[in-house]
């Protein structure tokens, strides 16, 4: 029940109570009966107020649990997203490192190739002499 509905219900209840009170006063019954009736109605009113309060407490608790659950889902989603972002960043770093390693390996291979070419050149020039 929304807050507006609750307020409307309370207003209706007060209006009913006033109407009952006027009807009682206009009735001019015997004092003992009126007192007993009034006491009984007061008790009913107290009980219905207690019941409404219990209901709204229950509703607030339920809403609070729902909000807590929503919040924890949001928190988990944020954590999941940040874990994914960190993992993507680590993956990018690994890729960059692999590229650099590959470039270094190519450079070493090229140096070895040049060294072999110089060796062949030296060997060839020795043979010619």
C-alpha contacts under 8 A as a table, 3 or more apart, distances in Angstrom:
res1	aa1	res2	aa2	distance
1	X	5	X	6.14
1	X	6	X	6.55
2	X	5	X	5.22
2	X	6	X	6.27
3	X	6	X	5.06
3	X	7	X	6.22
4	X	7	X	5.14
4	X	8	X	6.18
5	X	8	X	5.05
5	X	9	X	6.08
6	X	9	X	5.03
6	X	10	X	6.19
7	X	10	X	5.07
7	X	11	X	6.18
8	X	11	X	5.10
8	X	12	X	6.19
9	X	12	X	5.12
9	X	13	X	6.11
10	X	13	X	4.98
10	X	14	X	6.21
11	X	14	X	5.15
11	X	15	X	6.21
12	X	15	X	5.04
12	X	16	X	6.13
13	X	16	X	5.09
13	X	17	X	6.14
14	X	17	X	4.97
14	X	18	X	6.22
15	X	18	X	5.14
15	X	19	X	6.19
16	X	19	X	5.05
16	X	20	X	6.12
17	X	20	X	5.08
17	X	21	X	6.11
18	X	21	X	4.98
18	X	22	X	6.22
19	X	22	X	5.19
19	X	23	X	6.16
20	X	23	X	5.08
20	X	24	X	6.07
21	X	24	X	5.10
21	X	25	X	6.24
22	X	25	X	5.12
22	X	26	X	6.10
23	X	26	X	5.13
23	X	27	X	6.17
24	X	27	X	5.18
24	X	28	X	7.35
24	X	34	X	7.60
25	X	28	X	6.31
29	X	33	X	6.89
29	X	34	X	6.24
30	X	33	X	5.63
30	X	34	X	6.33
31	X	34	X	5.18
31	X	35	X	6.11
32	X	35	X	5.21
32	X	36	X	6.22
33	X	36	X	5.11
33	X	37	X	5.97
34	X	37	X	5.04
34	X	38	X	5.94
35	X	38	X	5.11
35	X	39	X	6.12
36	X	39	X	5.09
36	X	40	X	6.13
37	X	40	X	5.06
37	X	41	X	6.12
38	X	41	X	5.12
38	X	42	X	6.03
39	X	42	X	5.06
39	X	43	X	6.16
40	X	43	X	5.11
40	X	44	X	6.26
41	X	44	X	4.98
41	X	45	X	6.05
42	X	45	X	4.98
42	X	46	X	6.08
43	X	46	X	5.05
43	X	47	X	6.11
44	X	47	X	5.04
44	X	48	X	6.12
45	X	48	X	5.13
45	X	49	X	6.10
46	X	49	X	5.10
46	X	50	X	6.12
47	X	50	X	5.03
47	X	51	X	6.14
48	X	51	X	4.94
48	X	52	X	6.15
49	X	52	X	5.12
49	X	53	X	6.12
50	X	53	X	5.12
50	X	54	X	6.04
51	X	54	X	5.03
51	X	55	X	6.12
52	X	55	X	4.97
52	X	56	X	6.15
53	X	56	X	5.16
53	X	57	X	5.98
54	X	57	X	5.10
54	X	58	X	6.07
55	X	58	X	5.06
55	X	59	X	6.08
56	X	59	X	4.80
56	X	60	X	5.99
57	X	60	X	5.08
57	X	61	X	6.11
58	X	61	X	5.12
58	X	62	X	6.09
59	X	62	X	5.03
59	X	63	X	6.06
60	X	63	X	5.03
60	X	64	X	5.96
61	X	64	X	4.98
61	X	65	X	6.18
62	X	65	X	5.13
62	X	66	X	6.21
63	X	66	X	4.96
63	X	67	X	6.08
64	X	67	X	5.08
64	X	68	X	6.10
65	X	68	X	4.99
65	X	69	X	6.14
66	X	69	X	5.08
66	X	70	X	6.16
67	X	70	X	5.00
67	X	71	X	6.06
68	X	71	X	5.06
68	X	72	X	6.13
69	X	72	X	5.15
69	X	73	X	6.18
70	X	73	X	5.11
70	X	74	X	6.25
71	X	74	X	5.02
71	X	75	X	6.16
72	X	75	X	4.93
72	X	76	X	6.06
73	X	76	X	5.10
73	X	77	X	6.11
74	X	77	X	5.08
74	X	78	X	6.21
75	X	78	X	5.12
75	X	79	X	6.16
76	X	79	X	5.05
76	X	80	X	5.99
77	X	80	X	5.03
77	X	81	X	6.08
78	X	81	X	5.08
78	X	82	X	6.17
79	X	82	X	5.15
79	X	83	X	6.11
80	X	83	X	5.13
80	X	84	X	6.21
81	X	84	X	5.08
81	X	85	X	6.18
82	X	85	X	4.94
82	X	86	X	6.14
83	X	86	X	5.13
83	X	87	X	6.11
84	X	87	X	5.00
84	X	88	X	6.10
85	X	88	X	5.07
85	X	89	X	6.18
86	X	89	X	5.04
86	X	90	X	6.17
87	X	90	X	5.06
87	X	91	X	6.13
88	X	91	X	5.01
88	X	92	X	6.22
89	X	92	X	5.08
89	X	93	X	6.26
90	X	93	X	5.05
90	X	94	X	6.19
91	X	94	X	5.04
91	X	95	X	6.17
92	X	95	X	5.05
92	X	96	X	6.18
93	X	96	X	5.12
93	X	97	X	6.15
94	X	97	X	5.05
94	X	98	X	6.11
95	X	98	X	5.07
95	X	99	X	6.20
96	X	99	X	5.07
96	X	100	X	6.23
97	X	100	X	5.11
97	X	101	X	6.07
98	X	101	X	5.04
98	X	102	X	6.02
99	X	102	X	5.02
99	X	103	X	6.17
100	X	103	X	5.04
100	X	104	X	6.18
101	X	104	X	5.08
101	X	105	X	6.10
102	X	105	X	5.03
102	X	106	X	6.20
103	X	106	X	5.07
103	X	107	X	6.23
104	X	107	X	5.03
104	X	108	X	6.17
105	X	108	X	5.08
105	X	109	X	6.09
106	X	109	X	5.00
106	X	110	X	6.07
107	X	110	X	5.03
107	X	111	X	6.16
108	X	111	X	5.04
108	X	112	X	6.17
109	X	112	X	5.07
109	X	113	X	6.09
110	X	113	X	4.91
110	X	114	X	6.12
111	X	114	X	5.02
111	X	115	X	6.00
112	X	115	X	4.94
112	X	116	X	6.12
113	X	116	X	5.13
113	X	117	X	6.24
114	X	117	X	4.96
114	X	118	X	6.18
115	X	118	X	5.08
115	X	119	X	6.17
116	X	119	X	4.98
116	X	120	X	6.15
117	X	120	X	5.10
117	X	121	X	6.11
118	X	121	X	4.91
118	X	122	X	6.05
119	X	122	X	5.05
119	X	123	X	5.98
120	X	123	X	5.03
120	X	124	X	5.89
121	X	124	X	5.04
121	X	125	X	6.10
122	X	125	X	5.15
122	X	126	X	6.18
123	X	126	X	5.13
123	X	127	X	6.29
124	X	127	X	5.15
124	X	128	X	6.31
125	X	128	X	5.16
125	X	129	X	6.40
126	X	129	X	5.33
